Amino acid sequence: MKHRQWLALARQHLICCCLLTSPAAICQDESLVVIVNQTLILDSINKKQLKHIYIGSKAYDIIPANLNSNNRLRTIFNTRVLGLTESRIRSFWVQMKFTGRGKPPLELETPEAAIAFVKTTPNGMAYVDANTILPSDVKVIFSLN
C-alpha cells in the first residue's frame, strides 16, 4: 500500500473513531427521566423550562439536583436537555458564584441519592435513568428517549 493511501485510510479511521466516541454519539441511545416529589403541583415540563431551572432561575420554586460530573447521565442531561457542555456550565457557575448571583444545583453521588432527595424534598427535582424503578412518592415530569 502506498504511503498516501495509507494516510488517507488512517485519517478516515481516526475520523470514524472520533465520531463514534463523541459525547453526542455516546448519548444517542440513552434515555432519562426528570423526577419530582409526588406532592409538587407540576405534571410536565419542557427543555426550556428545565434549562431555566438548572441555570438558577428564581421564577420556579424548585430545588434542582445534579448527579456528579463523572456520571454518564449528567453528560446526557447537559448535552441533550440543557444543550450545553459541562465546561460551559462550569464556567457559567464560576461567574455566578463570583458575582454573588447564584450557586449551582446540589450535586448528588448516585441515582439512588437523587431519588432519596426527591422523596424527602417537596420541591426537589432530579434526573435518573429511564429504566429505574421509581417509588410511588416520586413522579416523572419529563422523559428523554
N, CA, C and O atoms as a DFTB+ gen file, in Angstrom:
580 C
 N C O
     1  1       0.856      -1.177       0.000
     2  2       0.000       0.000       0.000
     3  2       0.901       1.238       0.000
     4  3       1.867       1.324       0.757
     5  1       0.567       2.165      -0.845
     6  2       1.354       3.385      -0.935
     7  2       1.138       4.245       0.292
     8  3       0.129       4.128       0.987
     9  1       2.094       5.100       0.540
    10  2       2.072       5.962       1.722
    11  2       0.825       6.862       1.751
    12  3       0.200       7.010       2.802
    13  1       0.463       7.457       0.624
    14  2      -0.713       8.345       0.576
    15  2      -2.004       7.587       0.858
    16  3      -2.877       8.072       1.577
    17  1      -2.114       6.393       0.283
    18  2      -3.301       5.584       0.526
    19  2      -3.396       5.213       2.000
    20  3      -4.475       5.248       2.592
    21  1      -2.261       4.859       2.582
    22  2      -2.237       4.509       3.991
    23  2      -2.643       5.708       4.855
    24  3      -3.406       5.548       5.808
    25  1      -2.148       6.896       4.537
    26  2      -2.510       8.101       5.290
    27  2      -4.003       8.407       5.161
    28  3      -4.650       8.764       6.146
    29  1      -4.547       8.268       3.958
    30  2      -5.975       8.519       3.754
    31  2      -6.815       7.529       4.548
    32  3      -7.811       7.911       5.162
    33  1      -6.425       6.273       4.540
    34  2      -7.142       5.250       5.290
    35  2      -7.043       5.508       6.798
    36  3      -8.030       5.379       7.523
    37  1      -5.865       5.868       7.252
    38  2      -5.669       6.173       8.682
    39  2      -6.501       7.390       9.094
    40  3      -7.083       7.407      10.178
    41  1      -6.557       8.395       8.240
    42  2      -7.346       9.599       8.524
    43  2      -8.835       9.246       8.629
    44  3      -9.517       9.708       9.544
    45  1      -9.344       8.424       7.690
    46  2     -10.744       8.004       7.732
    47  2     -11.037       7.210       9.002
    48  3     -12.079       7.398       9.630
    49  1     -10.129       6.334       9.373
    50  2     -10.298       5.531      10.581
    51  2     -10.345       6.428      11.819
    52  3     -11.172       6.224      12.708
    53  1      -9.469       7.404      11.871
    54  2      -9.426       8.330      13.007
    55  2     -10.716       9.145      13.100
    56  3     -11.252       9.334      14.192
    57  1     -11.211       9.622      11.971
    58  2     -12.464      10.387      11.957
    59  2     -13.618       9.519      12.443
    60  3     -14.431       9.971      13.249
    61  1     -13.701       8.286      11.968
    62  2     -14.770       7.380      12.412
    63  2     -14.687       7.129      13.912
    64  3     -15.710       7.131      14.597
    65  1     -13.489       6.916      14.424
    66  2     -13.323       6.674      15.863
    67  2     -13.757       7.890      16.668
    68  3     -14.414       7.750      17.700
    69  1     -13.397       9.072      16.207
    70  2     -13.778      10.300      16.916
    71  2     -15.289      10.489      16.919
    72  3     -15.868      10.870      17.936
    73  1     -15.921      10.225      15.793
    74  2     -17.371      10.385      15.714
    75  2     -18.093       9.375      16.592
    76  3     -19.092       9.709      17.229
    77  1     -17.603       8.159      16.631
    78  2     -18.256       7.122      17.415
    79  2     -18.072       7.298      18.915
    80  3     -18.880       6.800      19.699
    81  1     -17.021       7.996      19.321
    82  2     -16.775       8.164      20.752
    83  2     -17.070       9.571      21.242
    84  3     -16.757       9.905      22.385
    85  1     -17.667      10.397      20.397
    86  2     -18.022      11.747      20.828
    87  2     -19.182      11.685      21.810
    88  3     -19.960      10.732      21.766
    89  1     -19.329      12.689      22.715
    90  2     -20.447      12.689      23.652
    91  2     -21.800      12.574      22.961
    92  3     -22.702      11.912      23.476
    93  1     -21.951      13.201      21.817
    94  2     -23.238      13.138      21.119
    95  2     -23.541      11.710      20.673
    96  3     -24.683      11.259      20.766
    97  1     -22.536      11.004      20.194
    98  2     -22.756       9.633      19.754
    99  2     -23.012       8.712      20.936
   100  3     -23.857       7.820      20.855
   101  1     -22.296       8.915      22.026
   102  2     -22.483       8.105      23.212
   103  2     -23.885       8.312      23.760
   104  3     -24.529       7.358      24.197
   105  1     -24.357       9.536      23.740
   106  2     -25.652       9.874      24.318
   107  2     -26.819       9.514      23.417
   108  3     -27.968       9.558      23.855
   109  1     -26.550       9.160      22.172
   110  2     -27.604       8.979      21.193
   111  2     -28.678       7.995      21.636
   112  3     -29.865       8.254      21.439
   113  1     -28.283       6.866      22.232
   114  2     -29.252       5.837      22.585
   115  2     -29.621       5.848      24.059
   116  3     -30.256       4.906      24.534
   117  1     -29.255       6.856      24.774
   118  2     -29.519       6.926      26.206
   119  2     -30.852       7.614      26.479
   120  3     -31.257       8.518      25.748
   121  1     -31.518       7.180      27.525
   122  2     -32.763       7.817      27.910
   123  2     -32.740       8.090      29.412
   124  3     -32.119       7.365      30.188
   125  1     -33.429       9.151      29.790
   126  2     -33.521       9.514      31.195
   127  2     -34.867      10.146      31.461
   128  3     -35.593      10.511      30.536
   129  1     -35.194      10.273      32.734
   130  2     -36.422      10.938      33.141
   131  2     -36.096      11.958      34.219
   132  3     -35.193      11.756      35.032
   133  1     -36.836      13.046      34.215
   134  2     -36.727      14.051      35.268
   135  2     -37.845      13.750      36.251
   136  3     -39.003      13.574      35.873
   137  1     -37.466      13.695      37.533
   138  2     -38.430      13.328      38.566
   139  2     -38.584      14.438      39.603
   140  3     -37.668      15.222      39.850
   141  1     -39.765      14.476      40.194
   142  2     -40.059      15.411      41.280
   143  2     -40.862      14.669      42.344
   144  3     -41.341      13.557      42.122
   145  1     -40.998      15.304      43.494
   146  2     -41.818      14.772      44.572
   147  2     -43.269      14.721      44.106
   148  3     -43.729      15.622      43.405
   149  1     -43.982      13.681      44.488
   150  2     -45.373      13.487      44.084
   151  2     -46.267      14.671      44.477
   152  3     -47.282      14.925      43.828
   153  1     -45.890      15.392      45.535
   154  2     -46.731      16.494      46.019
   155  2     -46.553      17.782      45.216
   156  3     -47.353      18.708      45.353
   157  1     -45.525      17.853      44.389
   158  2     -45.286      19.062      43.600
   159  2     -46.393      19.224      42.561
   160  3     -46.736      18.276      41.854
   161  1     -46.940      20.420      42.476
   162  2     -48.033      20.679      41.525
   163  2     -47.421      21.010      40.163
   164  3     -47.395      22.161      39.728
   165  1     -46.941      19.976      39.523
   166  2     -46.318      20.100      38.209
   167  2     -46.377      18.714      37.583
   168  3     -45.840      17.755      38.137
   169  1     -47.021      18.608      36.442
   170  2     -47.165      17.304      35.812
   171  2     -46.286      17.111      34.588
   172  3     -46.036      15.979      34.173
   173  1     -45.816      18.213      34.005
   174  2     -44.911      18.107      32.860
   175  2     -44.072      19.381      32.776
   176  3     -44.393      20.409      33.372
   177  1     -43.006      19.271      32.026
   178  2     -42.081      20.395      31.861
   179  2     -41.379      20.217      30.527
   180  3     -41.258      19.097      30.032
   181  1     -40.913      21.318      29.937
   182  2     -40.199      21.211      28.664
   183  2     -38.710      21.537      28.854
   184  3     -38.289      21.943      29.937
   185  1     -37.934      21.355      27.803
   186  2     -36.488      21.580      27.884
   187  2     -36.141      23.016      28.260
   188  3     -35.218      23.251      29.041
   189  1     -36.870      23.962      27.712
   190  2     -36.589      25.374      28.003
   191  2     -36.787      25.660      29.498
   192  3     -35.965      26.337      30.116
   193  1     -37.859      25.152      30.062
   194  2     -38.114      25.343      31.489
   195  2     -37.049      24.646      32.333
   196  3     -36.589      25.194      33.334
   197  1     -36.660      23.445      31.930
   198  2     -35.604      22.735      32.651
   199  2     -34.297      23.520      32.633
   200  3     -33.595      23.602      33.641
   201  1     -33.980      24.093      31.481
   202  2     -32.754      24.881      31.383
   203  2     -32.812      26.075      32.336
   204  3     -31.825      26.372      33.010
   205  1     -33.938      26.753      32.401
   206  2     -34.090      27.886      33.322
   207  2     -33.898      27.436      34.773
   208  3     -33.228      28.113      35.553
   209  1     -34.475      26.315      35.123
   210  2     -34.354      25.814      36.491
   211  2     -32.912      25.446      36.810
   212  3     -32.400      25.798      37.873
   213  1     -32.255      24.740      35.893
   214  2     -30.900      24.255      36.161
   215  2     -29.821      25.326      36.010
   216  3     -28.676      25.100      36.403
   217  1     -30.162      26.480      35.450
   218  2     -29.171      27.562      35.427
   219  2     -29.522      28.657      36.427
   220  3     -29.004      29.771      36.342
   221  1     -30.401      28.340      37.370
   222  2     -30.597      29.214      38.508
   223  2     -31.717      30.222      38.446
   224  3     -31.703      31.192      39.203
   225  1     -32.682      30.031      37.579
   226  2     -33.809      30.957      37.515
   227  2     -34.598      30.925      38.816
   228  3     -34.886      29.853      39.349
   229  1     -34.942      32.084      39.317
   230  2     -35.733      32.187      40.547
   231  2     -37.235      32.155      40.251
   232  3     -38.043      32.275      41.172
   233  1     -37.617      31.997      38.993
   234  2     -39.026      32.001      38.608
   235  2     -39.762      30.747      39.081
   236  3     -40.990      30.732      39.157
   237  1     -39.007      29.706      39.394
   238  2     -39.604      28.446      39.826
   239  2     -39.181      28.158      41.266
   240  3     -38.022      28.360      41.631
   241  1     -40.106      27.696      42.066
   242  2     -39.799      27.319      43.445
   243  2     -39.418      25.839      43.478
   244  3     -40.091      25.016      44.101
   245  1     -38.314      25.525      42.787
   246  2     -37.859      24.148      42.656
   247  2     -36.379      24.104      42.998
   248  3     -35.618      24.999      42.632
   249  1     -35.979      23.050      43.705
   250  2     -34.570      22.849      44.056
   251  2     -34.033      21.728      43.168
   252  3     -34.335      20.557      43.399
   253  1     -33.238      22.080      42.153
   254  2     -32.718      21.049      41.258
   255  2     -31.479      20.365      41.838
   256  3     -30.706      20.966      42.583
   257  1     -31.316      19.111      41.479
   258  2     -30.125      18.362      41.875
   259  2     -29.509      17.715      40.650
   260  3     -30.212      17.194      39.784
   261  1     -28.196      17.755      40.588
   262  2     -27.426      17.120      39.528
   263  2     -26.774      15.863      40.061
   264  3     -26.526      15.749      41.261
   265  1     -26.498      14.925      39.187
   266  2     -25.608      13.833      39.544
   267  2     -24.183      14.355      39.410
   268  3     -23.960      15.388      38.779
   269  1     -23.214      13.648      39.998
   270  2     -21.841      14.164      39.940
   271  2     -21.327      14.190      38.504
   272  3     -21.864      13.511      37.628
   273  1     -20.296      14.968      38.276
   274  2     -19.829      15.225      36.914
   275  2     -19.240      13.995      36.226
   276  3     -19.052      14.015      35.010
   277  1     -18.946      12.934      36.962
   278  2     -18.431      11.703      36.351
   279  2     -19.542      10.764      35.906
   280  3     -19.271       9.743      35.274
   281  1     -20.775      11.091      36.224
   282  2     -21.895      10.219      35.888
   283  2     -22.319      10.444      34.434
   284  3     -22.489      11.585      34.004
   285  1     -22.487       9.360      33.682
   286  2     -22.859       9.466      32.262
   287  2     -24.203      10.160      32.067
   288  3     -24.404      10.842      31.062
   289  1     -25.134       9.993      33.025
   290  2     -26.440      10.643      32.890
   291  2     -26.317      12.162      32.938
   292  3     -27.108      12.870      32.316
   293  1     -25.338      12.660      33.666
   294  2     -25.138      14.116      33.710
   295  2     -24.723      14.626      32.335
   296  3     -25.206      15.664      31.881
   297  1     -23.844      13.909      31.686
   298  2     -23.425      14.298      30.330
   299  2     -24.616      14.289      29.387
   300  3     -24.789      15.205      28.584
   301  1     -25.430      13.258      29.486
   302  2     -26.631      13.158      28.645
   303  2     -27.564      14.324      28.937
   304  3     -28.041      14.988      28.016
   305  1     -27.825      14.575      30.222
   306  2     -28.721      15.660      30.612
   307  2     -28.194      17.004      30.120
   308  3     -28.939      17.799      29.547
   309  1     -26.917      17.251      30.346
   310  2     -26.330      18.539      29.938
   311  2     -26.409      18.754      28.430
   312  3     -26.825      19.818      27.971
   313  1     -26.013      17.756      27.670
   314  2     -25.933      17.941      26.221
   315  2     -27.285      17.856      25.525
   316  3     -27.569      18.646      24.625
   317  1     -28.118      16.909      25.931
   318  2     -29.364      16.690      25.203
   319  2     -30.559      17.457      25.762
   320  3     -31.511      17.727      25.031
   321  1     -30.523      17.808      27.032
   322  2     -31.640      18.550      27.615
   323  2     -31.294      20.031      27.727
   324  3     -32.034      20.883      27.235
   325  1     -30.171      20.338      28.372
   326  2     -29.788      21.739      28.543
   327  2     -29.130      22.325      27.299
   328  3     -29.140      23.540      27.106
   329  1     -28.563      21.474      26.460
   330  2     -27.904      21.951      25.244
   331  2     -26.566      22.615      25.507
   332  3     -26.121      23.453      24.723
   333  1     -25.919      22.244      26.611
   334  2     -24.637      22.847      26.991
   335  2     -23.640      21.764      27.375
   336  3     -24.021      20.679      27.813
   337  1     -22.370      22.069      27.206
   338  2     -21.332      21.139      27.647
   339  2     -21.048      21.360      29.125
   340  3     -21.397      22.398      29.689
   341  1     -20.426      20.394      29.731
   342  2     -20.050      20.512      31.153
   343  2     -19.147      21.721      31.383
   344  3     -19.306      22.432      32.375
   345  1     -18.208      21.958      30.482
   346  2     -17.290      23.097      30.663
   347  2     -18.026      24.437      30.580
   348  3     -17.699      25.361      31.324
   349  1     -19.004      24.555      29.694
   350  2     -19.785      25.804      29.625
   351  2     -20.608      26.017      30.887
   352  3     -20.716      27.135      31.390
   353  1     -21.179      24.942      31.386
   354  2     -21.964      25.035      32.616
   355  2     -21.064      25.411      33.791
   356  3     -21.434      26.258      34.604
   357  1     -19.897      24.794      33.887
   358  2     -18.953      25.138      34.972
   359  2     -18.537      26.601      34.896
   360  3     -18.489      27.287      35.917
   361  1     -18.240      27.078      33.702
   362  2     -17.852      28.486      33.527
   363  2     -18.974      29.411      33.968
   364  3     -18.732      30.419      34.631
   365  1     -20.188      29.072      33.603
   366  2     -21.347      29.868      33.996
   367  2     -21.438      29.960      35.514
   368  3     -21.615      31.050      36.057
   369  1     -21.317      28.823      36.206
   370  2     -21.462      28.822      37.658
   371  2     -20.293      29.498      38.371
   372  3     -20.477      30.082      39.439
   373  1     -19.117      29.427      37.804
   374  2     -17.982      30.166      38.383
   375  2     -18.285      31.654      38.360
   376  3     -18.066      32.355      39.349
   377  1     -18.787      32.133      37.238
   378  2     -19.132      33.552      37.108
   379  2     -20.264      33.932      38.056
   380  3     -20.202      34.977      38.704
   381  1     -21.297      33.097      38.144
   382  2     -22.435      33.395      39.019
   383  2     -22.018      33.432      40.486
   384  3     -22.441      34.314      41.233
   385  1     -21.189      32.477      40.898
   386  2     -20.733      32.467      42.292
   387  2     -19.835      33.664      42.580
   388  3     -19.936      34.272      43.646
   389  1     -18.960      34.006      41.644
   390  2     -18.034      35.130      41.820
   391  2     -18.778      36.449      41.982
   392  3     -18.376      37.305      42.770
   393  1     -19.859      36.607      41.237
   394  2     -20.627      37.851      41.307
   395  2     -21.730      37.804      42.367
   396  3     -22.453      38.782      42.555
   397  1     -21.858      36.673      43.056
   398  2     -22.859      36.542      44.102
   399  2     -24.282      36.429      43.607
   400  3     -25.221      36.705      44.354
   401  1     -24.460      36.025      42.353
   402  2     -25.799      35.958      41.773
   403  2     -26.407      34.567      41.755
   404  3     -27.495      34.382      41.210
   405  1     -25.741      33.600      42.330
   406  2     -26.328      32.270      42.355
   407  2     -25.330      31.207      42.710
   408  3     -24.126      31.453      42.784
   409  1     -25.850      30.015      42.929
   410  2     -24.996      28.860      43.190
   411  2     -25.526      27.679      42.396
   412  3     -26.721      27.610      42.107
   413  1     -24.652      26.755      42.043
   414  2     -25.065      25.633      41.193
   415  2     -26.015      24.683      41.925
   416  3     -26.114      24.708      43.151
   417  1     -26.704      23.852      41.158
   418  2     -27.585      22.861      41.786
   419  2     -26.799      21.932      42.713
   420  3     -25.600      21.713      42.542
   421  1     -27.500      21.412      43.673
   422  2     -26.947      20.412      44.573
   423  2     -26.383      19.268      43.750
   424  3     -26.977      18.886      42.742
   425  1     -25.247      18.711      44.160
   426  2     -24.650      17.606      43.423
   427  2     -24.737      16.335      44.251
   428  3     -24.290      16.300      45.397
   429  1     -25.315      15.291      43.669
   430  2     -25.510      14.021      44.356
   431  2     -24.648      12.942      43.712
   432  3     -24.375      12.981      42.512
   433  1     -24.228      11.986      44.520
   434  2     -23.290      10.960      44.051
   435  2     -23.924       9.863      43.199
   436  3     -23.303       9.376      42.255
   437  1     -25.148       9.476      43.524
   438  2     -25.750       8.324      42.846
   439  2     -27.210       8.599      42.466
   440  3     -27.840       9.497      43.024
   441  1     -27.735       7.832      41.527
   442  2     -29.157       7.949      41.216
   443  2     -30.035       7.623      42.432
   444  3     -31.102       8.213      42.596
   445  1     -29.601       6.704      43.271
   446  2     -30.347       6.376      44.485
   447  2     -30.423       7.589      45.409
   448  3     -31.456       7.839      46.029
   449  1     -29.334       8.334      45.499
   450  2     -29.330       9.567      46.303
   451  2     -30.267      10.604      45.692
   452  3     -30.915      11.357      46.419
   453  1     -30.343      10.648      44.363
   454  2     -31.245      11.587      43.686
   455  2     -32.702      11.244      44.002
   456  3     -33.512      12.137      44.250
   457  1     -33.029       9.968      43.993
   458  2     -34.395       9.545      44.316
   459  2     -34.714       9.871      45.773
   460  3     -35.795      10.374      46.080
   461  1     -33.780       9.585      46.656
   462  2     -33.988       9.888      48.083
   463  2     -34.170      11.385      48.300
   464  3     -35.008      11.801      49.100
   465  1     -33.389      12.195      47.589
   466  2     -33.515      13.649      47.684
   467  2     -34.908      14.107      47.268
   468  3     -35.543      14.903      47.960
   469  1     -35.373      13.603      46.140
   470  2     -36.695      13.991      45.632
   471  2     -37.796      13.512      46.577
   472  3     -38.766      14.234      46.810
   473  1     -37.656      12.311      47.118
   474  2     -38.667      11.779      48.046
   475  2     -38.799      12.640      49.296
   476  3     -39.903      12.816      49.812
   477  1     -37.683      13.180      49.786
   478  2     -37.691      13.911      51.057
   479  2     -37.740      15.424      50.900
   480  3     -37.798      16.145      51.897
   481  1     -37.717      15.914      49.672
   482  2     -37.736      17.355      49.418
   483  2     -38.982      17.683      48.584
   484  3     -39.023      17.370      47.395
   485  1     -39.989      18.305      49.190
   486  2     -41.245      18.559      48.467
   487  2     -41.076      19.301      47.136
   488  3     -41.854      19.064      46.212
   489  1     -40.092      20.184      47.012
   490  2     -39.893      20.894      45.751
   491  2     -38.570      20.496      45.081
   492  3     -37.982      21.279      44.335
   493  1     -38.118      19.281      45.355
   494  2     -36.881      18.782      44.759
   495  2     -37.092      18.234      43.364
   496  3     -38.177      17.769      43.014
   497  1     -36.026      18.300      42.573
   498  2     -36.050      17.804      41.194
   499  2     -34.709      17.149      40.903
   500  3     -33.665      17.642      41.330
   501  1     -34.738      16.043      40.179
   502  2     -33.505      15.363      39.775
   503  2     -33.790      14.560      38.510
   504  3     -34.912      14.560      38.005
   505  1     -32.776      13.883      38.008
   506  2     -32.951      13.032      36.831
   507  2     -32.280      11.690      37.093
   508  3     -31.270      11.604      37.791
   509  1     -32.866      10.649      36.517
   510  2     -32.351       9.292      36.654
   511  2     -32.535       8.563      35.330
   512  3     -33.226       9.049      34.434
   513  1     -31.923       7.414      35.216
   514  2     -32.084       6.574      34.038
   515  2     -33.561       6.217      33.873
   516  3     -34.256       5.955      34.855
   517  1     -34.023       6.208      32.655
   518  2     -35.438       5.938      32.380
   519  2     -35.863       4.533      32.795
   520  3     -37.052       4.285      32.991
   521  1     -34.923       3.620      32.931
   522  2     -35.242       2.243      33.316
   523  2     -35.266       2.039      34.830
   524  3     -35.495       0.924      35.300
   525  1     -35.037       3.088      35.583
   526  2     -35.033       2.995      37.037
   527  2     -36.453       2.764      37.564
   528  3     -37.400       3.418      37.127
   529  1     -36.585       1.849      38.485
   530  2     -37.872       1.625      39.136
   531  2     -38.029       2.700      40.206
   532  3     -37.196       2.825      41.104
   533  1     -39.100       3.468      40.099
   534  2     -39.314       4.611      40.984
   535  2     -40.361       4.302      42.050
   536  3     -41.326       3.583      41.792
   537  1     -40.162       4.851      43.249
   538  2     -41.176       4.677      44.298
   539  2     -42.429       5.490      43.987
   540  3     -42.402       6.382      43.139
   541  1     -43.510       5.183      44.665
   542  2     -44.791       5.827      44.377
   543  2     -44.832       7.303      44.773
   544  3     -45.683       8.041      44.277
   545  1     -43.939       7.749      45.651
   546  2     -43.956       9.152      46.066
   547  2     -43.088      10.049      45.190
   548  3     -42.764      11.177      45.563
   549  1     -42.719       9.536      44.026
   550  2     -41.935      10.271      43.040
   551  2     -42.666      10.179      41.709
   552  3     -43.186       9.119      41.361
   553  1     -42.710      11.282      40.959
   554  2     -43.370      11.224      39.646
   555  2     -42.451      11.771      38.555
   556  3     -41.584      12.609      38.803
   557  1     -42.669      11.276      37.357
   558  2     -41.905      11.689      36.172
   559  2     -42.622      12.870      35.528
   560  3     -43.830      12.826      35.295
   561  1     -41.854      13.940      35.241
   562  2     -42.456      15.093      34.570
   563  2     -41.832      15.373      33.201
   564  3     -42.306      16.228      32.454
   565  1     -40.754      14.634      32.884
   566  2     -40.098      14.830      31.587
   567  2     -39.377      13.534      31.238
   568  3     -38.736      12.925      32.095
   569  1     -39.482      13.115      29.982
   570  2     -38.777      11.921      29.504
   571  2     -37.947      12.271      28.284
   572  3     -38.397      12.984      27.387
   573  1     -36.741      11.763      28.267
   574  2     -35.854      11.913      27.116
   575  2     -35.544      10.529      26.609
   576  3     -34.904       9.732      27.295
   577  1     -36.003      10.243      25.399
   578  2     -35.786       8.911      24.821
   579  2     -34.662       8.926      23.829
   580  3     -34.341       7.891      23.244
